[in-house]
Structures are given as C-alpha cells and as structure tokens.
Amino acid sequence: MATMLEILMIAVAISAIPAQGYMPITGFCSSDADCISAEGEDVSCCAQWNLGMPVRVCKPLREVGDVCRVNGAPFPLVGAGRQTTFCPCHQGLSCLRVQGQVLVGRCQGPGLLPAAH
C-alpha cells in the first residue's frame, strides 16, 4: 500500500506535467521485467519518474534523434531499477555522444553513425 508521502509526491509530479510535450507514462514499476511483462519486449524500460524521486515508471525506449545517456545501463537491466530518468535507445540504435558532452548523446541508427577512419 502506498504511503501518504508517496501519493503526495505522485500527485505533485503529475500536476507539474505541461499540457503539451508531456512524457507518456505507462505504469509504475520496480524493474524492466515489470514493463516487459506489461507491454512486451523492446517497448519500455523502468526508469525514475524525475531526478531525485524514488518513483519509477515504465517509459518508452528512446527513438532516433532522442537524447540518451552514453554508456548507460543495458536493456533489459536485471535486478534493481536504473538510476536515471532516461531509457536506453531501441534495439539496433546506438547512443552517440554529442560533441562537447561526456554523458549526453543522441540515439542514432546504423546508417547514421560516422564512418570509421
């Protein structure tokens, strides 16, 4: 059963979502296995709702051009939930680091990756 603090945190987080550009939420979870069981493989992962909040939800895997975390946790992550708000890129995509950044990248498909020299 959810505690009053958890319910309050969820209510505050939901009320902070803007009407446009919102993040689709598909359900509460404790691991990627929960999301896979509810939605199928290669659809969503279990990630933090927002930084600093203990609430985890199923979020969509990242698409081409989406911001991603370079060298982030694999999918599916076995055991405890990931410690970031980002899901990894869909299978077949790579998180290519953005120039000048250390951990921030964008999901790219195989045909979009720079050629090796």
N, C-alpha and C positions, 0 to 999 in steps of 0.2 A: 504494500500500500504506500502510496506517495505521501511524503510528509508535507506539512503546510508550506514549509520553505521551498520545497521542490515545485509545488503547484504555483506558488507566487512567482518563482523565477521563470517558469514556463510562460505564465500569463504576461509578465513584463516583456519577455523576449518576443512573444507573438505580437504584442501590441506595437513593438518597435519596427515591424516589417512594413516598408512602404508599399503602397498600392501597386506601383509599377516596379519592375525589376526585382521582384521578390525571389527568394530561393525556395524551390519546391521541396517540401518536407514529406516524406513518405511513411514515417513511423519511428517510434523510439526503439532503441536497440542497445545491446551491450557488446556485440561483435559483428564482424562482417557476415558470419554464418546466419545471424538473425535476418539480415537484409536479403541474403541469397535465398533463404528459406521462404521469405515473404514475396520476393519479386523475381527470382530466377538469377542465373549466373550472368555476370558482366552487365549489370544494370546499376547497382548502387553499392556503396560501402557505408560502414558505420563510422561516423566522424563527429567531432564536437559540434554542437549547435553554434556556439560562438566561443571565441577565445576566453579562457578563464571560467567557463561554465562547465559543470560536471555533466550536463545533459548531453547525451549522444543520440543522434538521429540518422536514419538512412538518407543519404544524399546521393544524387546522380554522379556516376563516374564522369570524369572530365572529357570534353569533346575537343576536336581540332581547334586550336586558337585560344582555348581556355587557359587561364593562369593555373599553374601547377607548382608543386614543391619538388625541386630537383633532389634526386636520391631519397625520395620519400619512402614510407613503409610500403611493402609489396601488397598486392591484392590477389587472393584474399589474405588478410592478416590473421594468422592463427593466434588465438588467445585473446588478450585484452584489447580493447578498442584503441584506435590510433589517437595520437596526442595532438593532432592538427584539425583544422576546420576543413581542409581540402581532401577530397578523394583523389586517388591517382587517375591517370589517363586511362581511357578504354584500352582493352587488349589490342595490340597491334600499333598503338601510338606510343610515342616517347616524349618525355618531358625534357625539352631542350632549353638549357639555361639562357636567360635574357642577358644580353651584353651589359656588363657593369653590375650584375647581381650575383649573389652567391647561391642562394637557395630558391630564387624565383625563376620560373621558366614558363614556357607555353607548350601545350600539347601539340605535337606535330606527327603527321603520318609519314610512312617510309619514303614516299616520293617527294616529301618536302624537306627532308633532312639535308644539310650541307654535304657536298661531296668530300670524301677523304682525300687528302693530298699526300 
